[in-house]
Amino acid sequence: MTDSAANNPNPVLTFEGNRYDLNTLPDELKELVRGMQVADAQLRMHEDTLKVLAVGRQSLAMQLNEKLKTVTPLPEGQG
């Protein structure tokens, strides 16, 4: 779903291969479009959060790996 409402006096909604004049849509549909835009923004935000968490986890794993080099592991088959 895309729309060019940001800086365009004649915004167009493109949805599933079709284009619609956003100004002529009923208010109910405009609300649905706004809801989709909010959902898209939230998804992007959470995807970015997941990326940050993944990088942080990778850093922690590298630190753990480095620190464990000074610790003798248990023999195979124990624990």
Summary of the structure (lengths in Angstrom):
residues: 79
radius of gyration: 24.6
end to end distance: 53.2
largest distance: 72.6
contacts: 145
relative contact order: 0.08
helix: 57%
strand: 13%
